[in-house]
Amino acid sequence: MGAPGDPPEGTPEGGPAGGEDEYRSVVFDESFVRAARLQEFSAQERMADHAPAVRRRPPLRRGLSRQVLILVLLIAVAFGTAIYMGVRHPYQTSALRRPVEPLRMTVIPLAPEGRVPGHPDAEYLYAHSPAAQYRAGAEGIPLPASRRTEHFSDSQVVSALTTAKDYIVRSSLDPDVLTGHQVRAVRVLLDTDQLDQFDQSFAHPAADGRHAPTGWLVRFDPAEARLADARIRVQGSLQAAETDSSTLEVTADHTFVYALRSAAPMTSSEVSLFTVRRELHFRFDRDDLRMHTAQLVVSYVQAGPLSCAEDSTNRLHPLLAGQTAKAGGPAGTDPYATGSATALCGSLATSAQPKV
């Protein structure tokens, strides 16, 4: 006979003992009930105005979804910050970078001893001058065989030499620069820390050894002289050396010979030669090598034939064929005045002039 809770016929064959049915494994615990989307109103609630027997419960917020949302938000903020910093500061400068020195410059006019020789043919003048064997244009500025240094690779040394050559070519051979029509081609090759000095030199030229445009580049007064031959003769050298573990220096020493004639109408059409010797010292740190810029720290220029009485600070005023130097010279220099540049003027040797 079965137990009081068993069916009269007893427990079915194969069924669970003790009155347990096959649905006992399905447990409707509290968490399951609380997670249900539908909830039945209580009897007291149904006695009120609630016609439906059930109500829909708002979905539970999962902790994992909130964490994912916060993570996505943090990633977006980090990504946006990286983009902003990349646009704002595309090239970060090393905190240990050495301060860039201002350019120190000296421009010395060379006065002829007599009349400036001239000839109708520029090639004739070149052939009868010390520039007879000089090359024309950038070919006269060859790059030396480069060698790696202790802290700089061969490619870095080549980069420094190439940038120095580009500066020399643009500042000494570019027709637009020579005539004073533009300076940007030279400016873009300078380290950004020197741009203020460069701009001030052209906005307010001064013979103070710091702000002479003719210390940065070669340019003539277009109202007085123009090129008679675009194939400017050049000869000189470039040398690179490591000064410390973070700095390369390039020394350039070149002589440029220009064939000029008067720009004024109704004047002699004869051509004369004008010579400029430029000794430039460039400095490069690793930022400059990467940016293809240079620090120009020393500029020593000798140019003639010029008159010492003319101001060569802003533009060069060449003496042309048949002309002689004006009497007089630079104003006296007061050695007691601080910041006063020393006035210099030299004589152009007769051997430096073409023999006609």
C-alpha distance (Angstrom), angle and dihedral (degrees) to the residues before:
residue distance angle dihedral
M1 . . .
G2 3.77 . .
A3 3.71 129.8 .
P4 3.79 119.5 -87.6
G5 3.81 91.8 -99.2
D6 3.81 96.0 46.8
P7 3.80 125.1 95.9
P8 3.76 115.3 -92.9
E9 3.75 90.1 -110.1
G10 3.77 90.5 51.1
T11 3.77 128.9 -119.2
P12 3.79 113.3 -26.3
E13 3.77 114.3 -106.0
G14 3.82 110.3 -92.2
G15 3.80 92.2 11.6
P16 3.80 124.5 126.9
A17 3.74 116.9 -80.3
G18 3.81 124.3 -118.0
G19 3.77 94.8 34.7
E20 3.82 95.7 -68.5
D21 3.80 112.0 149.8
E22 3.77 129.7 -152.1
Y23 3.85 93.9 -99.4
R24 3.79 94.5 61.7
S25 3.83 90.5 96.2
V26 3.82 90.8 64.4
V27 3.79 103.0 84.1
F28 3.80 118.7 -170.3
D29 3.81 97.1 -159.4
E30 3.80 125.4 177.8
S31 3.81 95.2 -92.8
F32 3.79 90.5 53.4
V33 3.77 92.1 50.3
R34 3.82 93.2 46.7
A35 3.79 90.9 50.7
A36 3.80 93.2 55.2
R37 3.80 114.2 118.4
L38 3.84 91.7 -147.1
Q39 3.80 123.1 54.6
E40 3.78 126.3 -172.3
F41 3.78 117.5 -127.2
S42 3.77 115.2 -117.8
A43 3.82 119.8 -109.0
Q44 3.79 91.2 -103.5
E45 3.83 90.6 51.0
R46 3.78 91.5 48.9
M47 3.82 89.9 54.2
A48 3.79 88.1 62.3
D49 3.80 125.9 65.8
H50 3.81 95.8 -62.8
A51 3.74 106.5 120.2
P52 3.81 96.6 178.3
A53 3.74 116.1 74.1
V54 3.81 93.8 -142.4
R55 3.81 138.8 36.2
R56 3.79 131.9 -150.1
R57 3.81 114.9 -115.3
P58 3.81 122.4 -144.8
P59 3.81 113.1 -105.0
L60 3.75 116.0 -96.3
R61 3.83 116.8 -110.4
R62 3.71 111.7 -120.8
G63 3.80 119.7 -138.5
L64 3.80 91.0 -137.9
S65 3.82 93.1 58.6
R66 3.79 90.8 53.8
Q67 3.80 91.4 50.6
V68 3.79 91.5 50.0
L69 3.80 90.5 50.0
I70 3.82 92.0 51.2
L71 3.81 91.2 47.5
V72 3.81 92.4 51.3
L73 3.80 90.0 48.2
L74 3.82 92.1 51.7
I75 3.81 91.5 49.0
A76 3.81 90.9 50.6
V77 3.82 91.9 50.0
A78 3.81 92.1 48.6
F79 3.80 92.0 47.5
G80 3.81 92.3 48.6
T81 3.81 91.3 49.1
A82 3.81 91.2 51.0
I83 3.81 91.3 51.4
Y84 3.81 92.1 48.0
M85 3.80 93.4 49.5
G86 3.79 90.6 47.2
V87 3.80 91.3 53.8
R88 3.78 95.2 39.6
H89 3.81 96.1 45.6
P90 3.81 109.3 16.6
Y91 3.80 92.1 167.9
Q92 3.76 117.5 34.9
T93 3.79 115.1 -150.9
S94 3.74 117.8 -136.3
A95 3.79 112.8 -103.9
L96 3.81 88.5 -134.7
R97 3.79 95.3 54.5
R98 3.80 115.1 136.7
P99 3.83 114.3 -115.1
V100 3.81 112.0 -100.9
E101 3.80 112.8 -112.3
P102 3.81 119.9 -131.0
L103 3.78 116.0 -111.1
R104 3.79 115.2 -93.0
M105 3.81 110.6 -153.7
T106 3.79 139.6 -176.5
V107 3.81 123.6 -171.4
I108 3.82 115.7 -170.9
P109 3.83 119.3 -172.0
L110 3.80 115.4 -147.3
A111 3.80 114.7 -145.8
P112 3.84 119.9 -151.6
E113 3.79 119.7 -122.2
G114 3.81 93.2 -133.7
R115 3.77 140.2 -11.6
V116 3.77 118.5 -20.6
P117 3.81 109.2 -109.8
G118 3.78 117.3 -123.4
H119 3.79 142.2 -178.3
P120 3.83 135.1 -178.7
D121 3.82 91.6 -119.8
A122 3.81 119.8 65.2
E123 3.81 92.2 -162.5
Y124 3.79 90.0 56.9
L125 3.80 90.9 53.6
Y126 3.80 92.4 48.6
A127 3.80 91.7 48.9
H128 3.81 91.2 52.9
S129 3.80 96.5 45.2
P130 3.83 136.0 75.0
A131 3.83 86.2 -98.3
A132 3.81 92.7 67.7
Q133 3.83 92.1 110.5
Y134 3.78 97.0 38.2
R135 3.78 119.6 117.4
A136 3.78 123.3 -120.6
G137 3.78 122.7 -107.1
A138 3.80 123.7 -33.9
E139 3.81 90.4 -9.7
G140 3.79 86.3 76.9
I141 3.82 89.8 62.6
P142 3.81 103.8 62.5
L143 3.80 120.4 175.1
P144 3.81 114.1 -114.8
A145 3.77 122.7 -125.3
S146 3.79 101.9 -79.9
R147 3.77 125.8 -140.2
R148 3.76 130.2 -170.5
T149 3.79 117.6 -110.0
E150 3.78 130.5 -146.1
H151 3.80 94.0 -85.0
F152 3.83 103.5 18.1
S153 3.79 129.1 66.3
D154 3.78 124.8 -129.4
S155 3.82 90.4 -104.6
Q156 3.80 91.2 53.7
V157 3.80 91.8 51.2
V158 3.81 89.4 49.4
S159 3.82 89.4 49.8
A160 3.82 91.2 54.2
L161 3.81 92.7 47.9
T162 3.80 92.1 46.3
T163 3.80 93.3 50.6
A164 3.81 91.0 48.7
K165 3.80 90.5 50.1
D166 3.81 91.6 48.4
Y167 3.79 89.8 52.4
I168 3.81 92.3 49.8
V169 3.80 92.9 47.3
R170 3.80 94.2 48.6
S171 3.81 95.5 42.6
S172 3.82 96.3 44.0
L173 3.82 108.8 26.2
D174 3.82 108.8 28.9
P175 3.86 107.0 108.2
D176 3.81 92.5 -147.5
V177 3.80 90.5 53.8
L178 3.81 93.6 44.4
T179 3.80 91.3 54.5
G180 3.80 92.9 46.0
H181 3.79 95.2 -116.3
Q182 3.79 94.5 125.6
V183 3.80 143.1 6.8
R184 3.81 101.5 179.8
A185 3.81 93.5 94.0
V186 3.81 87.8 63.6
R187 3.79 97.1 37.0
V188 3.81 95.5 58.9
L189 3.81 90.6 61.7
L190 3.81 94.4 58.4
D191 3.78 126.7 95.3
T192 3.81 109.2 -99.1
D193 3.81 91.0 -119.1
Q194 3.82 89.8 64.7
L195 3.79 97.4 49.6
D196 3.81 95.0 90.2
Q197 3.81 90.8 55.3
F198 3.79 90.5 46.0
D199 3.81 93.5 49.9
Q200 3.79 93.1 45.6
S201 3.81 90.0 51.2
F202 3.79 91.2 60.5
A203 3.80 96.2 37.0
H204 3.81 94.1 48.4
P205 3.83 111.6 13.4
A206 3.81 114.3 -160.1
A207 3.80 135.8 175.4
D208 3.80 91.9 -129.4
G209 3.79 99.5 114.9
R210 3.81 90.5 -104.5
H211 3.81 110.0 61.0
A212 3.81 110.4 40.8
P213 3.82 113.3 125.6
T214 3.82 88.9 -150.8
G215 3.80 87.7 62.1
W216 3.83 89.9 61.7
L217 3.81 98.8 41.0
V218 3.81 145.8 -10.5
R219 3.78 117.1 -95.7
F220 3.79 135.5 155.7
D221 3.75 132.0 -153.5
P222 3.85 101.7 -95.2
A223 3.79 90.4 -153.0
E224 3.80 90.3 62.5
A225 3.81 108.9 32.6
R226 3.78 141.2 18.3
L227 3.78 135.6 -176.0
A228 3.80 114.5 -86.4
D229 3.81 91.7 -173.5
A230 3.81 124.6 26.3
R231 3.82 90.6 -156.3
I232 3.80 97.5 89.2
R233 3.81 113.5 -166.2
V234 3.80 117.2 -124.3
Q235 3.77 138.6 179.4
G236 3.79 131.1 168.0
S237 3.76 148.1 97.0
L238 3.81 143.8 -95.3
Q239 3.80 124.6 -150.3
A240 3.81 129.3 -176.5
A241 3.79 126.8 -160.5
E242 3.79 137.6 166.9
T243 3.79 114.1 -117.8
D244 3.81 97.0 -178.6
S245 3.78 140.0 -18.9
S246 3.82 92.4 -74.7
T247 3.82 104.0 33.8
L248 3.79 138.0 69.9
E249 3.79 122.6 -171.9
V250 3.79 128.0 -159.5
T251 3.80 121.9 -162.8
A252 3.80 117.4 -158.2
D253 3.80 126.0 -169.9
H254 3.81 116.0 176.9
T255 3.78 138.7 158.2
F256 3.80 118.5 -148.0
V257 3.81 123.6 -164.8
Y258 3.80 118.1 -162.5
A259 3.81 126.5 -167.1
L260 3.79 106.5 -140.7
R261 3.77 138.0 179.6
S262 3.77 132.1 -175.7
A263 3.80 117.4 -79.3
A264 3.79 92.5 -156.3
P265 3.82 116.4 99.6
M266 3.80 120.7 -116.8
T267 3.79 93.2 27.0
S268 3.78 134.0 117.2
S269 3.80 114.1 -63.2
E270 3.79 92.7 -150.2
V271 3.79 118.6 125.9
S272 3.78 125.7 -131.2
L273 3.79 132.7 -173.2
F274 3.79 124.0 -115.5
T275 3.82 119.9 -164.9
V276 3.80 128.3 -155.5
R277 3.78 123.9 -177.6
R278 3.80 114.8 -164.6
E279 3.79 125.7 -170.6
L280 3.79 108.6 -172.0
H281 3.80 129.5 -179.6
F282 3.79 117.0 -157.9
R283 3.79 128.4 -169.6
F284 3.81 126.1 -159.5
D285 3.78 131.2 -170.2
R286 3.78 122.8 -175.5
D287 3.81 92.4 -89.6
D288 3.82 90.0 55.4
L289 3.79 91.8 49.3
R290 3.79 90.7 52.1
M291 3.82 94.6 44.9
H292 3.84 96.4 42.0
T293 3.82 91.4 -121.6
A294 3.80 133.6 126.7
Q295 3.77 140.5 -150.0
L296 3.79 109.2 -131.2
V297 3.81 103.8 -155.7
V298 3.84 104.0 164.4
S299 3.81 130.9 29.7
Y300 3.80 119.8 178.3
V301 3.81 114.3 178.9
Q302 3.80 133.0 -177.2
A303 3.79 116.7 -176.4
G304 3.78 136.6 172.6
P305 2.89 167.4 -123.5
L306 3.81 85.7 22.2
S307 3.75 134.3 139.6
C308 3.79 113.9 -114.8
A309 3.80 87.4 -144.1
E310 3.83 90.7 64.7
D311 3.79 121.2 83.2
S312 3.81 108.9 -116.7
T313 3.80 95.4 -178.3
N314 3.80 100.2 98.1
R315 3.82 102.7 20.4
L316 3.77 136.8 0.8
H317 3.82 115.5 -112.1
P318 3.83 104.3 -159.2
L319 3.76 121.3 -156.1
L320 3.80 105.8 -124.5
A321 3.80 134.2 -151.3
G322 3.81 112.0 -45.4
Q323 3.81 95.4 8.0
T324 3.80 126.5 121.5
A325 3.78 131.5 -154.3
K326 3.76 117.2 -88.4
A327 3.77 118.9 -114.1
G328 3.76 117.7 -98.9
G329 3.73 131.7 36.6
P330 3.79 143.6 -141.7
A331 3.75 119.2 -30.6
G332 3.78 115.6 -94.2
T333 3.78 118.2 -84.0
D334 3.79 120.2 -125.3
P335 3.83 107.4 -142.4
Y336 3.81 89.8 -164.4
A337 3.81 94.2 58.2
T338 3.78 109.9 92.5
G339 3.77 115.3 -134.9
S340 3.78 93.0 20.7
A341 3.79 112.8 135.7
T342 3.78 119.1 -133.4
A343 3.80 112.1 -108.0
L344 3.80 110.2 -128.6
C345 3.78 132.6 -176.1
G346 3.79 130.9 165.3
S347 3.77 139.8 -169.9
L348 3.77 121.8 -105.7
A349 3.80 108.3 -128.5
T350 3.78 117.1 -123.3
S351 3.81 89.2 -127.1
A352 3.80 89.1 62.7
Q353 3.80 91.5 62.4
P354 3.81 125.0 80.6
K355 3.82 116.2 -99.6
V356 3.78 109.2 -123.2
